Amino acid sequence: MADVKREKKEKKGKKKIGLTTKIFIALLFGAVFGMVLCYLVPAGEIRDEIIVDGVLYVIGQGFIRLMKMLVVPLVFCSLVCGSMAIGDTKKLGTVGVRTIAFYLVTTALAITIALGVGNLLDPGKGLDMSAVQSNAASVEAMESTSLANTLLNIIPENPIGSLASGNMLQIIVFALIIGVILAKLGERTETVANFFSQFNDIMMEMTMMIMSLAPIGVFCLIARTFAGIGFGAFLPLGKYMIAVLLALVLQCVVVYLGLLKVFTGLNPVKFIRNFFPVMAFAFSTATSNATIPLSIDTLAKKMGVSKKISSFTIPLGATINMDGTAIMQGVAVVFAAQAFGIHLEMIDYITVIGTATLASIGTAGVPSVGLVTLTMVFNSVGLPVEAIGLIMGIDRILDMTRTAVNITGDAVCTTIVAHQNKALDREVFKNS
């Protein structure tokens, strides 16, 4: 008996460090290591080619590729199972409408906040735009998508082709249709329904296996980012960065947490504390898609959100809810207009709000894609796309930050929708 008690005490004393804690530790150590490489290790073949563009690049990008490998089958099966689990087509429609309405409204608020903060801080005034030419060549390769094509691209012409090319909006539409039909047919399609359910379990298990490598991947990604950027690149565009970061904080604290408190009554501080490890992971990978499994798991275990809801709203949010990207685009519009001495009227700002909101729907949840859709926003009000060349230099760190805000918006929306559909276990939230 004494031995058993001793073993129990030893087990209690040896508390395992959770994956999210490991990811956060890797994030901090990666940043420190990157700064050491940037400022203390002399430039040369060993630092630049072997360490930064060799080991760190290969391992970091290898991890990103593993995460990307999961995205299409995971999102497809997750959405089929999610819409199938909700079952009632009317209820599914209600959940879908509420979710999309939340995402569109918060995106419109995000771009409005960004334009307000931009005009308050005047990030583009007094800037020497000759520096833009250094990156102008990179802008030429960017393509913008018209509003009409963005809307039409939601409907897949060839669902198999959409799955093969990873067109997330078309995959979502196809998956939702299949899920609704499976729910409607019930026992007649039990074999197919079981296949999707079991394949979804396989993908979740594969996700957990790959996620166990996350601390290593995060360390390499962050280290390489800071080794290349350091602090020097931040200084010339300090006001632009401050404006974007301030708008992101306002969106997260005022809009998201305010809506959470109003609609659910949950403690916003505890919500952020519970969800912070997922935000840290999103920050390090700069891709909303990579956080899908971790978000669903955290919402279930720490917030008490039913996976029936989260498996529908989280993949959808990773594709269409890009509030952080909209904020960057809003500040960038003000920045470019001031830098080039172009005066924007109220109608121009309204156009930017509408265009950026709709552009966010077609924005994929992968790193830096917001710069591509930014050309569409610039073109809508006649701003020179050359200004994007200067923004590109420091976009990586901002991209990481806005991704963390994006997935927080997804989580808040999911929690609110779960509460409205009586799929939120408050006891889990209180005891987490």
C-alpha positions as CSV (number, residue, x, y, z in Angstrom):
1,M,0.0,0.0,0.0
2,A,2.8,2.3,0.9
3,D,4.5,1.7,-2.5
4,V,1.2,2.4,-4.3
5,K,0.8,5.7,-2.4
6,R,4.4,6.6,-3.2
7,E,3.9,5.9,-6.9
8,K,0.8,8.1,-6.9
9,K,2.7,11.0,-5.3
10,E,5.5,10.6,-7.8
11,K,3.0,10.7,-10.7
12,K,1.5,13.9,-9.3
13,G,4.9,15.4,-8.8
14,K,5.9,14.6,-12.4
15,K,3.3,16.7,-14.2
16,K,3.7,16.5,-17.9
17,I,4.1,19.7,-19.9
18,G,1.2,20.0,-22.4
19,L,1.7,20.5,-26.1
20,T,0.5,24.1,-26.1
21,T,3.0,25.0,-23.3
22,K,5.8,23.4,-25.4
23,I,4.7,25.4,-28.4
24,F,4.7,28.6,-26.5
25,I,8.2,27.8,-25.0
26,A,9.4,27.0,-28.5
27,L,8.1,30.3,-29.7
28,L,10.0,32.3,-27.1
29,F,13.3,30.3,-27.6
30,G,12.9,30.6,-31.4
31,A,12.6,34.4,-31.1
32,V,15.7,34.6,-28.9
33,F,17.7,32.3,-31.1
34,G,16.7,34.3,-34.2
35,M,17.8,37.6,-32.6
36,V,21.1,36.0,-31.6
37,L,21.7,34.9,-35.2
38,C,20.7,38.3,-36.5
39,Y,22.9,40.5,-34.2
40,L,25.6,38.3,-32.7
41,V,26.5,35.8,-35.4
42,P,28.5,37.3,-38.4
43,A,26.9,37.1,-41.8
44,G,28.4,34.3,-44.0
45,E,27.9,30.9,-45.4
46,I,27.5,29.2,-42.0
47,R,24.8,31.5,-40.7
48,D,22.9,32.4,-43.9
49,E,23.1,29.3,-46.1
50,I,23.6,26.4,-43.6
51,I,21.6,27.6,-40.5
52,V,19.0,30.1,-41.7
53,D,18.3,29.1,-45.3
54,G,19.3,25.5,-44.6
55,V,18.3,23.8,-41.4
56,L,15.8,26.3,-40.1
57,Y,14.2,26.7,-43.6
58,V,13.9,23.0,-44.3
59,I,12.5,22.0,-40.9
60,G,10.1,25.0,-40.7
61,Q,8.8,24.6,-44.2
62,G,8.6,20.9,-43.8
63,F,6.3,21.3,-40.8
64,I,4.2,23.8,-42.8
65,R,3.9,21.3,-45.6
66,L,2.8,18.6,-43.2
67,M,0.1,20.9,-41.9
68,K,-1.0,21.9,-45.4
69,M,-1.2,18.1,-46.3
70,L,-3.9,17.8,-43.7
71,V,-6.0,20.8,-44.6
72,V,-8.1,19.6,-47.6
73,P,-9.1,16.1,-46.3
74,L,-9.5,17.4,-42.7
75,V,-11.7,20.4,-43.7
76,F,-13.7,18.3,-46.1
77,C,-14.5,15.5,-43.7
78,S,-14.9,17.8,-40.8
79,L,-17.5,19.9,-42.6
80,V,-19.4,16.8,-43.9
81,C,-19.5,15.4,-40.4
82,G,-20.4,18.7,-38.9
83,S,-23.3,19.5,-41.2
84,M,-24.4,15.8,-41.0
85,A,-24.3,15.9,-37.1
86,I,-26.4,19.0,-37.0
87,G,-28.9,16.9,-38.9
88,D,-31.9,19.2,-39.3
89,T,-31.5,21.2,-42.5
90,K,-33.4,24.2,-41.0
91,K,-31.1,24.2,-37.9
92,L,-28.0,23.9,-40.1
93,G,-29.3,26.9,-42.2
94,T,-29.8,28.9,-39.0
95,V,-26.3,28.1,-37.7
96,G,-24.8,28.9,-41.2
97,V,-26.6,32.2,-41.5
98,R,-25.7,33.3,-38.0
99,T,-22.0,32.3,-38.5
100,I,-21.6,34.0,-41.9
101,A,-23.5,37.1,-40.6
102,F,-21.1,37.3,-37.6
103,Y,-18.1,37.0,-39.8
104,L,-19.2,39.6,-42.3
105,V,-20.3,42.1,-39.6
106,T,-17.0,41.8,-37.6
107,T,-15.0,42.1,-40.8
108,A,-16.8,45.4,-41.7
109,L,-16.2,46.6,-38.1
110,A,-12.5,45.6,-38.4
111,I,-11.9,47.6,-41.6
112,T,-13.8,50.6,-40.1
113,I,-11.6,50.5,-37.0
114,A,-8.5,50.2,-39.3
115,L,-9.5,53.3,-41.3
116,G,-10.1,55.2,-38.1
117,V,-6.8,54.3,-36.5
118,G,-5.0,55.0,-39.8
119,N,-6.4,58.5,-40.1
120,L,-5.7,59.1,-36.4
121,L,-2.0,58.1,-36.5
122,D,-1.2,59.2,-40.2
123,P,1.3,56.4,-40.9
124,G,2.1,57.6,-44.4
125,K,2.8,61.2,-43.8
126,G,6.4,62.3,-44.3
127,L,7.5,59.0,-45.8
128,D,10.1,58.9,-48.7
129,M,8.4,56.7,-51.3
130,S,11.6,56.1,-53.2
131,A,12.1,53.1,-51.0
132,V,9.1,51.5,-52.6
133,Q,10.9,50.9,-55.8
134,S,13.1,48.2,-54.2
135,N,10.2,45.8,-53.9
136,A,8.1,47.0,-56.8
137,A,9.1,44.1,-59.0
138,S,7.5,41.7,-56.6
139,V,4.2,43.5,-56.8
140,E,3.9,42.9,-60.5
141,A,3.5,39.2,-60.0
142,M,0.4,39.7,-57.9
143,E,-3.0,39.2,-59.4
144,S,-6.3,40.6,-58.2
145,T,-9.7,38.9,-58.5
146,S,-12.8,40.8,-59.6
147,L,-15.7,41.0,-57.2
148,A,-18.0,39.1,-59.7
149,N,-15.4,36.2,-60.0
150,T,-14.9,36.1,-56.3
151,L,-18.7,35.4,-55.8
152,L,-18.8,32.9,-58.7
153,N,-15.8,31.1,-57.5
154,I,-17.8,29.9,-54.5
155,I,-19.6,27.4,-56.7
156,P,-17.4,24.5,-57.8
157,E,-17.5,23.6,-61.5
158,N,-15.6,20.4,-60.7
159,P,-15.6,19.3,-57.1
160,I,-12.8,16.8,-57.6
161,G,-10.7,19.5,-59.2
162,S,-11.5,21.8,-56.3
163,L,-10.3,19.2,-53.8
164,A,-7.2,18.6,-55.9
165,S,-6.3,22.3,-56.2
166,G,-7.3,23.1,-52.5
167,N,-9.9,25.7,-53.4
168,M,-11.3,26.1,-49.9
169,L,-14.6,28.0,-50.6
170,Q,-15.6,25.4,-53.3
171,I,-14.6,22.6,-51.0
172,I,-16.8,24.0,-48.2
173,V,-19.9,24.4,-50.4
174,F,-19.5,20.8,-51.7
175,A,-18.9,19.4,-48.2
176,L,-22.0,21.2,-46.8
177,I,-24.2,19.9,-49.6
178,I,-23.0,16.3,-49.0
179,G,-23.5,16.6,-45.3
180,V,-27.0,17.9,-45.6
181,I,-28.0,15.1,-48.0
182,L,-26.5,12.4,-45.8
183,A,-28.4,13.8,-42.8
184,K,-31.6,13.9,-44.9
185,L,-31.3,10.3,-46.3
186,G,-30.4,8.9,-42.8
187,E,-30.2,5.1,-42.7
188,R,-30.2,4.7,-46.5
189,T,-26.7,6.2,-46.6
190,E,-25.4,4.8,-43.3
191,T,-22.4,3.2,-45.0
192,V,-21.3,6.4,-46.6
193,A,-21.9,8.4,-43.4
194,N,-19.8,5.9,-41.4
195,F,-17.0,6.2,-44.0
196,F,-16.8,10.0,-43.6
197,S,-17.0,9.7,-39.8
198,Q,-14.2,7.1,-39.6
199,F,-12.1,9.0,-42.2
200,N,-12.5,12.1,-40.0
201,D,-11.2,10.1,-37.0
202,I,-8.2,9.1,-39.1
203,M,-7.5,12.7,-40.1
204,M,-7.8,13.8,-36.5
205,E,-5.4,11.1,-35.4
206,M,-2.9,12.1,-38.1
207,T,-3.3,15.7,-37.0
208,M,-2.3,14.8,-33.5
209,M,0.7,12.9,-34.7
210,I,1.9,15.9,-36.8
211,M,1.0,18.3,-34.0
212,S,3.5,16.5,-31.8
213,L,6.2,18.0,-34.0
214,A,4.8,21.5,-33.6
215,P,7.3,22.8,-31.0
216,I,10.2,21.9,-33.4
217,G,8.5,23.5,-36.4
218,V,7.5,26.6,-34.5
219,F,11.0,27.1,-33.2
220,C,12.5,26.9,-36.7
221,L,9.8,29.2,-38.2
222,I,10.2,31.9,-35.6
223,A,14.0,31.7,-35.5
224,R,14.2,32.1,-39.2
225,T,11.8,35.1,-39.2
226,F,13.6,37.0,-36.5
227,A,17.1,36.1,-38.0
228,G,16.0,37.8,-41.2
229,I,14.0,40.7,-39.9
230,G,15.7,41.7,-36.6
231,F,14.5,45.1,-35.4
232,G,16.1,47.2,-38.2
233,A,13.3,46.6,-40.7
234,F,10.7,47.8,-38.2
235,L,12.0,51.3,-37.8
236,P,11.2,53.0,-41.1
237,L,7.6,51.8,-41.0
238,G,7.1,52.0,-37.3
239,K,3.9,54.2,-37.5
240,Y,2.4,51.8,-40.0
241,M,3.1,48.8,-37.7
242,I,1.8,50.6,-34.6
243,A,-1.4,51.5,-36.5
244,V,-2.0,47.9,-37.6
245,L,-1.2,46.4,-34.2
246,L,-3.4,49.0,-32.4
247,A,-6.3,48.2,-34.7
248,L,-5.8,44.5,-34.1
249,V,-5.8,44.9,-30.3
250,L,-9.0,47.0,-30.5
251,Q,-10.7,44.4,-32.7
252,C,-9.7,41.6,-30.4
253,V,-10.4,43.3,-27.0
254,V,-13.3,45.6,-27.8
255,V,-15.2,43.8,-30.6
256,Y,-14.6,40.1,-30.0
257,L,-14.5,40.1,-26.2
258,G,-17.3,42.7,-26.1
259,L,-19.6,40.5,-28.2
260,L,-18.6,37.4,-26.2
261,K,-19.6,39.1,-23.0
262,V,-22.9,40.5,-24.4
263,F,-24.1,37.3,-26.1
264,T,-22.8,34.6,-23.7
265,G,-22.0,36.3,-20.4
266,L,-18.7,34.3,-20.2
267,N,-15.6,35.9,-18.6
268,P,-13.6,37.4,-21.5
269,V,-10.3,37.3,-19.6
270,K,-10.7,33.5,-18.8
271,F,-11.6,32.9,-22.4
272,I,-8.4,34.5,-23.7
273,R,-6.3,32.7,-21.1
274,N,-7.8,29.3,-22.2
275,F,-7.4,30.1,-25.8
276,F,-4.0,31.8,-25.7
277,P,-1.9,28.7,-26.6
278,V,-3.9,28.4,-29.9
279,M,-3.2,32.1,-30.5
280,A,0.5,31.5,-29.9
281,F,0.4,28.6,-32.4
282,A,-1.4,30.7,-35.0
283,F,1.2,33.5,-34.5
284,S,4.1,31.2,-35.1
285,T,2.6,29.4,-38.2
286,A,0.8,32.5,-39.7
287,T,-1.8,30.2,-41.2
288,S,-5.4,29.9,-40.0
289,N,-5.8,26.5,-41.7
290,A,-3.1,25.0,-39.6
291,T,-4.9,25.9,-36.3
292,I,-8.2,24.2,-37.2
293,P,-7.7,20.9,-35.3
294,L,-6.1,22.7,-32.3
295,S,-9.0,25.2,-32.2
296,I,-11.7,22.6,-32.3
297,D,-9.9,20.5,-29.6
298,T,-9.3,23.5,-27.3
299,L,-12.9,24.8,-27.7
300,A,-14.2,21.4,-26.7
301,K,-11.9,20.7,-23.8
302,K,-11.6,24.2,-22.3
303,M,-14.7,26.1,-23.5
304,G,-17.3,23.3,-23.5
305,V,-18.2,23.9,-27.1
306,S,-19.8,21.0,-28.9
307,K,-17.8,19.6,-31.8
308,K,-21.0,19.5,-33.8
309,I,-20.9,23.3,-34.0
310,S,-17.1,23.8,-34.0
311,S,-16.5,21.3,-36.8
312,F,-18.7,23.5,-38.9
313,T,-17.9,27.0,-37.9
314,I,-14.1,26.8,-37.4
315,P,-13.2,25.5,-40.9
316,L,-15.6,28.0,-42.4
317,G,-14.1,30.8,-40.3
318,A,-10.5,29.8,-41.4
319,T,-11.6,30.5,-45.0
320,I,-14.0,33.5,-44.8
321,N,-13.2,35.3,-41.5
322,M,-10.2,37.4,-42.2
323,D,-10.7,40.4,-39.9
324,G,-6.9,40.7,-39.3
325,T,-6.3,40.8,-43.0
326,A,-9.1,43.4,-43.4
327,I,-7.4,45.6,-40.7
328,M,-4.0,45.4,-42.5
329,Q,-5.7,46.4,-45.8
330,G,-7.6,49.3,-44.2
331,V,-4.4,50.8,-42.6
332,A,-2.5,50.1,-45.9
333,V,-5.1,52.1,-47.8
334,V,-4.6,55.1,-45.5
335,F,-0.8,54.6,-45.5
336,A,-0.6,54.5,-49.3
337,A,-2.9,57.4,-49.8
338,Q,-0.9,59.7,-47.5
339,A,2.5,58.5,-48.8
340,F,1.5,59.3,-52.4
341,G,-0.5,62.5,-51.4
342,I,-3.8,61.2,-52.7
343,H,-6.9,62.5,-51.0
344,L,-9.7,60.0,-50.3
345,E,-13.3,61.0,-50.0
346,M,-16.0,59.4,-47.7
347,I,-17.3,57.4,-50.7
348,D,-13.8,56.0,-51.2
349,Y,-13.7,54.8,-47.6
350,I,-17.1,53.2,-48.0
351,T,-15.9,51.5,-51.1
352,V,-12.8,50.2,-49.2
353,I,-15.1,48.8,-46.4
354,G,-17.2,46.9,-48.9
355,T,-14.4,45.7,-51.1
356,A,-12.2,44.6,-48.2
357,T,-15.1,42.8,-46.5
358,L,-15.9,40.8,-49.7
359,A,-12.2,40.3,-50.5
360,S,-11.7,38.6,-47.1
361,I,-14.2,35.9,-48.1
362,G,-11.9,34.8,-50.9
363,T,-8.7,35.0,-48.9
364,A,-7.1,31.6,-48.2
365,G,-5.9,30.9,-44.7
366,V,-2.2,30.7,-45.7
367,P,0.7,33.1,-45.0
368,S,0.8,36.6,-46.6
369,V,-2.1,35.9,-49.0
370,G,-3.7,39.2,-47.8
371,L,-1.1,41.1,-49.8
372,V,-2.5,39.6,-53.0
373,T,-6.1,40.6,-52.3
374,L,-4.8,44.0,-51.2
375,T,-4.3,44.8,-54.9
376,M,-8.0,44.4,-55.4
377,V,-8.7,46.9,-52.6
378,F,-6.2,49.4,-53.9
379,N,-7.6,49.2,-57.4
380,S,-11.1,49.9,-56.1
381,V,-10.1,53.4,-55.0
382,G,-7.4,54.0,-57.6
383,L,-4.3,53.7,-55.3
384,P,-0.9,52.7,-56.8
385,V,-0.1,49.1,-56.1
386,E,3.6,50.0,-55.9
387,A,3.0,50.9,-52.2
388,I,2.6,47.2,-51.5
389,G,6.3,46.8,-52.3
390,L,7.2,48.7,-49.1
391,I,4.7,46.9,-46.9
392,M,6.0,43.5,-48.0
393,G,9.3,44.1,-46.2
394,I,7.7,43.9,-42.7
395,D,4.5,42.0,-43.5
396,R,5.6,38.7,-42.0
397,I,5.5,39.8,-38.4
398,L,2.2,41.6,-39.0
399,D,0.8,38.5,-40.8
400,M,1.6,36.4,-37.8
401,T,-0.2,38.8,-35.5
402,R,-3.3,39.2,-37.6
403,T,-3.6,35.4,-38.0
404,A,-3.8,35.1,-34.2
405,V,-6.6,37.7,-34.2
406,N,-8.4,35.9,-37.1
407,I,-8.6,32.6,-35.2
408,T,-9.7,34.3,-32.0
409,G,-12.6,35.7,-34.0
410,D,-13.4,32.2,-35.2
411,A,-13.4,30.9,-31.7
412,V,-15.6,33.8,-30.3
413,C,-18.1,33.3,-33.1
414,T,-18.2,29.5,-32.5
415,T,-18.8,30.0,-28.8
416,I,-21.6,32.5,-29.4
417,V,-23.3,30.2,-32.0
418,A,-22.9,27.2,-29.7
419,H,-24.5,29.2,-26.8
420,Q,-27.4,30.2,-29.0
421,N,-27.9,26.6,-30.1
422,K,-27.6,25.2,-26.5
423,A,-24.4,23.4,-27.4
424,L,-22.2,25.1,-24.8
425,D,-21.3,23.3,-21.6
426,R,-20.6,26.2,-19.1
427,E,-19.3,23.8,-16.5
428,V,-16.4,22.8,-18.7
429,F,-15.6,26.5,-19.1
430,K,-15.8,27.2,-15.4
431,N,-13.7,24.2,-14.4
432,S,-11.0,24.6,-17.1
